[in-house]
Amino acid sequence: MPQPDFDDPDLPLTELFMAWPDMAESFMQRRMLCPGCLIAPFHAITDACLEYDLDEGAFREELQARIKP
């Protein structure tokens, strides 16, 4: 199964966590409840950043750094 496109603005958080489990740590460090949340299949990074009032660009950069080549 191919990796999902991290840059897809509609990538559901559940798919993000399945493809890159280490990313959950970035969410948990900010006390974000996204990993394990029942809404995660319907939310993307943009939604989470809006919900938690985060700078999406900065958060995406941090998450991108967790992707291992």
Secondary structure, DSSP 8 states (H G I E B T S, - for coil): -----TT-TT--HHHHHHH-TTHHHHHHHTT---TT-TTGGG--HHHHHHHHT--HHHHHHHHHHT---
